[in-house]
Amino acid sequence: MTDPLESQRAKDPTAFSRKVGAKAARKLKAQRNPTPGVWFGLGMMGLIGWSVVVPTLLGAALGLWLDRNYPGGRSWTLALLVAGLVLGCFNAWRWVAKEEQAMQKEQEDDDE
């Protein structure tokens, strides 16, 4: 039986050396930067959730205060609750987009 690696080494030893070097470099980088685990993902979901919940609750609280102290024909609670929700969703979207850009940049750096 012939070993496929032996035949590859015999054909082009420099190409084989480059492949081994690239694999070793990838392995060292993976050891330096371990992949995030389940807890990291759950933490990120919590962070994104709170970035939506906090502005929504602050808007509702401010709206309740305005409705109690300055009663009128409009519901400040509903308006500020929706405004807080929109602001929170925009904040979460911006944060996720920033993280995605960072991941893409890191992937491009890995491919080089």
JOJO-V825847 format. One line per field, one symbol per residue. ss: DSSP state (H for helix, E for strand, C for the rest). A space follows every 10 residues. Layout:
ss: ???
//
This chain:
ss: CCCHHHHHHH HCHHHHHHHH HHHHHHHHHH HHCCCCCHHH HHHHHHHHHH HHHHHHHHHH HHHHHHHHHC CCCCCHHHHH HHHHHHHHHH HHHHHHHHHH HHHHHHHHHH HC
//
